[in-house]
């Protein structure tokens, strides 16, 4: 199959959350993301780079998915995973996978207030210099 178009990849991501205020507070105050100053109905957006993301209030009556929610895989990059890890442990955040040295530097996975498994990493390319699929 040949396409006559090209996609560049995800340009925006939204997480569906049970309690928008709790989730927004966690991402802003615990993780340090800066809120988009624009107001959106039933959502809070963040000015993350390279892909902005938002939290959207779930519609009432939607079933809660099994936790931890690990699909799709969500990774956030930082300059120093150790510092983020220590701050989250100090804040009482559940760590799903402990801090280890991996293909993408020091990495660990935590659970956000809605059960999303978020991996933090600090190196873009594997140490061998080869890019491989995750």
C-alpha positions as CSV (number, residue, x, y, z in Angstrom):
1,X,0.0,0.0,0.0
2,X,1.4,3.4,-1.0
3,X,0.4,6.6,0.7
4,X,0.3,10.0,-1.0
5,X,0.7,11.7,2.3
6,X,3.2,11.9,5.2
7,X,2.6,12.1,8.9
8,X,5.1,13.5,11.3
9,X,4.0,11.6,14.5
10,X,2.1,12.6,17.6
11,X,1.7,16.4,18.0
12,X,-0.7,16.4,20.9
13,X,-1.7,13.8,23.5
14,X,-4.6,13.9,26.0
15,X,-5.1,11.7,29.1
16,X,-8.6,11.0,30.2
17,X,-8.8,11.5,34.0
18,X,-11.4,10.8,36.7
19,X,-10.8,14.0,38.7
20,X,-9.5,16.9,36.6
21,X,-8.5,19.1,39.6
22,X,-6.5,16.3,41.3
23,X,-4.7,15.3,38.0
24,X,-4.0,18.9,37.0
25,X,-2.5,19.7,40.5
26,X,-0.3,16.6,40.3
27,X,1.1,17.4,36.8
28,X,1.6,21.1,37.7
29,X,2.8,20.9,41.3
30,X,4.4,17.5,41.6
31,X,5.9,17.2,38.1
32,X,6.4,20.9,37.4
33,X,4.6,21.2,34.1
34,X,3.5,24.7,33.1
35,X,-0.2,25.1,32.4
36,X,-1.4,26.6,29.1
37,X,-3.0,29.9,30.1
38,X,-5.9,29.2,27.7
39,X,-9.0,27.8,29.4
40,X,-10.6,24.7,27.8
41,X,-14.0,23.2,28.7
42,X,-13.4,20.1,30.9
43,X,-9.7,20.1,30.2
44,X,-6.3,21.5,31.3
45,X,-3.5,21.7,28.8
46,X,0.3,21.9,29.5
47,X,3.0,23.6,27.5
48,X,5.3,20.6,27.3
49,X,7.9,20.2,24.6
50,X,8.1,18.7,22.0
51,X,4.6,17.3,22.3
52,X,2.0,19.3,24.3
53,X,-0.5,17.3,26.3
54,X,-3.7,17.8,28.2
55,X,-5.9,16.2,30.8
56,X,-9.5,15.7,30.0
57,X,-12.3,15.0,32.5
58,X,-13.8,11.6,31.7
59,X,-17.5,11.5,30.9
60,X,-19.5,10.2,33.9
61,X,-20.3,6.5,33.7
62,X,-17.2,5.5,31.7
63,X,-15.6,2.4,33.1
64,X,-12.3,2.8,34.8
65,X,-9.6,0.8,32.9
66,X,-7.5,-1.8,34.8
67,X,-4.5,-0.3,36.5
68,X,-1.7,0.4,36.0
69,X,-2.6,1.8,32.6
70,X,0.5,0.9,30.6
71,X,-0.8,1.1,27.0
72,X,0.0,3.2,25.2
73,X,3.5,3.6,26.6
74,X,4.1,7.2,27.9
75,X,7.6,8.5,28.4
76,X,8.7,11.9,29.6
77,X,12.3,13.1,29.1
78,X,14.3,14.9,31.8
79,X,17.9,16.1,32.2
80,X,18.3,14.0,35.4
81,X,16.1,11.0,36.2
82,X,17.6,10.6,39.6
83,X,16.4,14.0,40.8
84,X,12.8,13.4,39.5
85,X,12.8,9.9,41.0
86,X,13.9,11.2,44.4
87,X,11.3,14.0,44.4
88,X,8.5,11.6,43.5
89,X,9.5,9.1,46.2
90,X,9.6,12.0,48.7
91,X,6.1,13.0,47.5
92,X,4.8,9.5,48.1
93,X,4.2,8.7,44.5
94,X,4.0,5.0,43.7
95,X,7.1,3.8,41.7
96,X,6.1,0.9,39.5
97,X,9.6,0.1,38.1
98,X,12.6,1.3,40.1
99,X,15.4,3.5,38.8
100,X,17.7,1.5,36.6
101,X,20.3,2.1,33.9
102,X,18.7,1.3,30.6
103,X,19.0,1.9,26.9
104,X,17.8,5.4,27.3
105,X,19.8,6.4,30.4
106,X,18.5,6.2,33.9
107,X,14.8,5.4,33.7
108,X,12.0,4.5,36.0
109,X,8.2,4.2,35.9
110,X,5.7,5.8,38.3
111,X,1.9,5.7,38.6
112,X,0.0,9.0,38.3
113,X,-3.2,9.7,40.2
114,X,-5.3,8.0,37.5
115,X,-3.2,4.9,37.2
116,X,-1.2,5.9,34.1
117,X,2.2,4.3,34.1
118,X,4.7,7.0,33.1
119,X,8.3,6.3,32.4
120,X,10.9,9.0,33.0
121,X,14.2,8.8,31.1
122,X,17.2,11.0,30.5
123,X,19.0,10.0,27.3
124,X,17.5,10.1,23.7
125,X,19.6,7.4,22.0
126,X,20.9,4.1,23.2
127,X,24.5,4.3,24.3
128,X,25.7,2.3,21.3
129,X,24.5,5.3,19.2
130,X,22.1,3.1,17.2
131,X,18.4,4.0,17.2
132,X,16.2,1.0,17.8
133,X,12.4,0.7,18.2
134,X,11.2,0.7,21.8
